[in-house]
């Protein structure tokens, strides 16, 4: 996410964004049920053997890193979907990824599968989000409507079906030994605390997603010119659109596997990125990842420290902040129309 070749104002914007991310990471490392000082964090990083330092190193710091990476994935996927649908109000869960992820998580939480729940939860949430988008593409292909409108209609229909299936499973499988609050907490979003090796895997996944989205950045720019102009520049719109949707679905599936359903970040981060980096996706995509990382890191810090000893669901924090942001965007779009 380098800022090479930028004008001085743009370079200052990138430098400021990186400084904000560093400040957000420090805030996240300090925030919690019991606040730590920057000196406490520094001692933990240096390998201090005190219990407080070990807890910071083994629990809080991996959680902060995971929050930043999940935010980066959400910002990245939001930029892809807004580019594909040429709509600044598009968000990553548009094609049923949220319904598929929630259904997979419900199965993992309520059905005894005989495997570690931490593994099945991430795996089934990922499979649900990815599978829902693949199914939307299949439905649109069978209907002969692989354009943006056809994909959106198929996504709305599938999301309704998946939501009904999830509600049925919650009613059928819950009893006095299984609390539906666990399912609802996941649906409302929350960063899982990984081990350091797990955090390394998430970092590799995030880097791979950045490379994959960079490969479609030029196509997204051409798509923004309209189908006819994109075809004139040599872009096969009919083949590129589903390919870009699948790339975006992979990114958002990775995000929900580690963070649940976090609202509004994928909608807001690309707008922040365009203010910082301009309209070209080669810069918008990494800038969206950076903006998403900042937003989720700060929101997760608030979620962990607002009502101690309880933890507020992360999705509630982002929704409280993102709802007004969405209303402002909608009002500006309606006025411009």
VENPEHU-V549631 format. One record per pair of residues at least 12 apart in sequence whose ideal C-beta (glycine too) atoms are under 7 Angstrom apart, sorted by sequence separation. I is the first residue (numbers start at 1). J is the second residue. D is the distance in whole Angstrom. If there is no record, write none. Layout:
BEGIN
i=I j=J d=D
i=I j=J d=D
END
This chain:
BEGIN
i=26 j=38 d=6
i=29 j=41 d=5
i=40 j=52 d=6
i=44 j=56 d=4
i=108 j=120 d=4
i=109 j=121 d=7
i=223 j=235 d=7
i=40 j=53 d=7
i=44 j=57 d=5
i=78 j=91 d=6
i=81 j=94 d=6
i=108 j=121 d=4
i=170 j=183 d=6
i=222 j=235 d=5
i=78 j=92 d=5
i=140 j=154 d=5
i=223 j=237 d=7
i=270 j=284 d=6
i=273 j=287 d=3
i=300 j=314 d=6
i=303 j=317 d=5
i=41 j=56 d=6
i=77 j=92 d=4
i=136 j=151 d=6
i=139 j=154 d=4
i=273 j=288 d=4
i=299 j=314 d=6
i=302 j=317 d=5
i=40 j=56 d=6
i=105 j=121 d=6
i=108 j=124 d=4
i=219 j=235 d=6
i=107 j=124 d=6
i=223 j=240 d=7
i=74 j=92 d=6
i=136 j=154 d=5
i=270 j=288 d=5
i=273 j=291 d=5
i=299 j=317 d=4
i=105 j=124 d=6
i=136 j=155 d=5
i=139 j=158 d=7
i=269 j=288 d=5
i=272 j=291 d=4
i=299 j=318 d=5
i=36 j=56 d=6
i=104 j=124 d=4
i=105 j=125 d=5
i=104 j=125 d=5
i=219 j=240 d=5
i=136 j=158 d=5
i=269 j=291 d=4
i=104 j=127 d=6
i=135 j=158 d=6
i=269 j=292 d=4
i=101 j=125 d=5
i=104 j=128 d=3
i=220 j=244 d=7
i=103 j=128 d=5
i=219 j=244 d=7
i=132 j=158 d=6
i=269 j=295 d=6
i=101 j=128 d=5
i=265 j=292 d=5
i=268 j=295 d=7
i=32 j=60 d=6
i=100 j=128 d=4
i=101 j=129 d=4
i=216 j=244 d=5
i=100 j=129 d=5
i=132 j=162 d=6
i=265 j=295 d=5
i=29 j=60 d=6
i=100 j=131 d=6
i=216 j=247 d=6
i=265 j=296 d=6
i=29 j=61 d=6
i=97 j=129 d=4
i=100 j=132 d=3
i=99 j=132 d=6
i=213 j=247 d=6
i=262 j=296 d=7
i=29 j=64 d=5
i=97 j=132 d=6
i=212 j=247 d=5
i=28 j=64 d=4
i=96 j=132 d=4
i=97 j=133 d=6
i=96 j=133 d=7
i=95 j=133 d=5
i=213 j=251 d=7
i=25 j=64 d=6
i=28 j=67 d=6
i=96 j=136 d=5
i=95 j=136 d=5
i=209 j=250 d=7
i=209 j=251 d=5
i=25 j=68 d=6
i=209 j=254 d=6
i=205 j=254 d=5
i=262 j=314 d=6
i=263 j=315 d=5
i=262 j=315 d=5
i=265 j=318 d=6
i=261 j=315 d=6
i=264 j=318 d=5
i=268 j=322 d=6
i=260 j=315 d=7
i=263 j=318 d=5
i=264 j=319 d=6
i=267 j=322 d=7
i=95 j=151 d=6
i=202 j=258 d=6
i=262 j=318 d=6
i=263 j=319 d=5
i=268 j=325 d=5
i=94 j=152 d=7
i=264 j=322 d=2
i=271 j=329 d=7
i=96 j=155 d=5
i=99 j=158 d=7
i=103 j=162 d=5
i=110 j=169 d=6
i=221 j=280 d=6
i=263 j=322 d=6
i=267 j=326 d=6
i=95 j=155 d=4
i=99 j=159 d=4
i=106 j=166 d=5
i=221 j=281 d=5
i=94 j=155 d=6
i=220 j=281 d=4
i=264 j=325 d=7
i=96 j=158 d=4
i=100 j=162 d=6
i=103 j=165 d=6
i=107 j=169 d=7
i=111 j=173 d=7
i=264 j=326 d=6
i=85 j=148 d=5
i=96 j=159 d=4
i=99 j=162 d=3
i=103 j=166 d=5
i=106 j=169 d=5
i=110 j=173 d=4
i=99 j=163 d=5
i=102 j=166 d=5
i=106 j=170 d=6
i=110 j=174 d=7
i=217 j=281 d=4
i=217 j=282 d=4
i=96 j=162 d=6
i=192 j=258 d=6
i=191 j=258 d=7
i=110 j=178 d=6
i=191 j=259 d=5
i=214 j=282 d=7
i=217 j=285 d=6
i=189 j=259 d=6
i=190 j=260 d=5
i=189 j=260 d=4
i=214 j=285 d=6
i=189 j=261 d=5
i=213 j=285 d=5
i=109 j=182 d=5
i=110 j=183 d=7
i=187 j=260 d=7
i=189 j=262 d=4
i=109 j=183 d=5
i=186 j=260 d=5
i=187 j=261 d=6
i=189 j=263 d=7
i=210 j=286 d=7
i=106 j=183 d=5
i=109 j=186 d=7
i=210 j=289 d=6
i=105 j=186 d=5
i=102 j=187 d=5
i=146 j=238 d=6
i=151 j=245 d=7
i=146 j=241 d=6
i=146 j=242 d=6
i=137 j=242 d=5
i=137 j=245 d=6
i=191 j=300 d=5
i=133 j=245 d=7
i=133 j=246 d=7
i=133 j=249 d=4
i=130 j=249 d=6
i=129 j=249 d=7
i=130 j=250 d=6
i=70 j=191 d=6
i=129 j=252 d=6
i=130 j=253 d=4
i=190 j=313 d=6
i=191 j=314 d=6
i=67 j=191 d=5
i=129 j=253 d=4
i=189 j=313 d=6
i=190 j=314 d=5
i=66 j=191 d=5
i=188 j=313 d=3
i=189 j=314 d=4
i=66 j=192 d=7
i=189 j=315 d=3
i=66 j=193 d=7
i=126 j=253 d=5
i=129 j=256 d=5
i=188 j=315 d=4
i=63 j=191 d=6
i=66 j=194 d=5
i=126 j=254 d=7
i=185 j=313 d=6
i=188 j=316 d=6
i=63 j=193 d=4
i=62 j=193 d=6
i=125 j=256 d=5
i=126 j=257 d=4
i=62 j=194 d=5
i=125 j=257 d=5
i=62 j=195 d=7
i=66 j=199 d=6
i=69 j=202 d=5
i=73 j=206 d=6
i=76 j=209 d=6
i=80 j=213 d=6
i=59 j=193 d=6
i=62 j=196 d=6
i=65 j=199 d=5
i=69 j=203 d=6
i=72 j=206 d=6
i=76 j=210 d=7
i=122 j=257 d=4
i=66 j=202 d=6
i=73 j=209 d=6
i=84 j=220 d=7
i=122 j=258 d=7
i=62 j=199 d=5
i=69 j=206 d=5
i=76 j=213 d=6
i=83 j=220 d=4
i=86 j=223 d=7
i=86 j=224 d=6
i=84 j=223 d=7
i=83 j=223 d=7
i=83 j=224 d=7
i=95 j=245 d=7
i=97 j=249 d=6
i=97 j=252 d=5
i=101 j=256 d=4
i=92 j=248 d=7
i=97 j=253 d=7
i=84 j=241 d=6
i=97 j=256 d=7
i=102 j=261 d=7
i=84 j=244 d=5
i=92 j=252 d=4
i=101 j=261 d=6
i=84 j=245 d=6
i=98 j=261 d=5
i=80 j=244 d=6
i=84 j=248 d=7
i=80 j=247 d=6
i=81 j=248 d=5
i=80 j=248 d=4
i=77 j=248 d=5
i=80 j=251 d=7
i=77 j=251 d=4
i=92 j=266 d=4
i=76 j=251 d=5
i=77 j=252 d=4
i=91 j=266 d=5
i=91 j=267 d=4
i=73 j=251 d=5
i=77 j=255 d=7
i=73 j=254 d=5
i=74 j=255 d=5
i=73 j=255 d=4
i=88 j=271 d=7
i=70 j=255 d=5
i=70 j=258 d=5
i=74 j=262 d=6
i=78 j=266 d=3
i=82 j=270 d=5
i=70 j=259 d=4
i=77 j=266 d=6
i=78 j=267 d=6
i=75 j=265 d=7
i=74 j=265 d=4
i=75 j=266 d=7
i=78 j=269 d=6
i=79 j=270 d=4
i=66 j=258 d=6
i=74 j=266 d=5
i=78 j=270 d=5
i=71 j=265 d=6
i=75 j=269 d=3
i=79 j=273 d=7
i=74 j=269 d=7
i=75 j=270 d=7
i=83 j=281 d=6
i=79 j=281 d=7
i=79 j=284 d=5
i=79 j=285 d=5
i=76 j=285 d=6
i=79 j=288 d=4
i=78 j=288 d=6
i=76 j=288 d=6
i=75 j=288 d=4
i=76 j=289 d=5
i=75 j=289 d=5
i=75 j=291 d=5
i=76 j=292 d=7
i=72 j=289 d=4
i=75 j=292 d=2
i=74 j=292 d=5
i=72 j=292 d=5
i=71 j=292 d=4
i=72 j=293 d=4
i=71 j=293 d=4
i=74 j=296 d=7
i=71 j=295 d=6
i=68 j=293 d=4
i=71 j=296 d=3
i=70 j=296 d=6
i=71 j=297 d=6
i=68 j=296 d=7
i=67 j=296 d=5
i=68 j=297 d=5
i=67 j=297 d=5
i=64 j=297 d=6
i=67 j=300 d=4
i=89 j=329 d=6
i=88 j=329 d=7
i=89 j=330 d=7
i=89 j=333 d=7
i=88 j=333 d=7
i=17 j=276 d=6
i=13 j=276 d=5
i=10 j=277 d=7
i=21 j=290 d=6
i=28 j=297 d=5
i=24 j=294 d=5
i=31 j=301 d=4
i=27 j=298 d=6
i=21 j=293 d=6
i=25 j=297 d=6
i=28 j=300 d=6
i=32 j=304 d=5
i=17 j=290 d=5
i=21 j=294 d=5
i=24 j=297 d=4
i=28 j=301 d=4
i=31 j=304 d=6
i=32 j=305 d=6
i=20 j=294 d=5
i=24 j=298 d=5
i=27 j=301 d=5
i=31 j=305 d=4
i=33 j=308 d=4
i=33 j=309 d=5
i=1 j=286 d=4
i=1 j=289 d=7
i=1 j=290 d=6
END
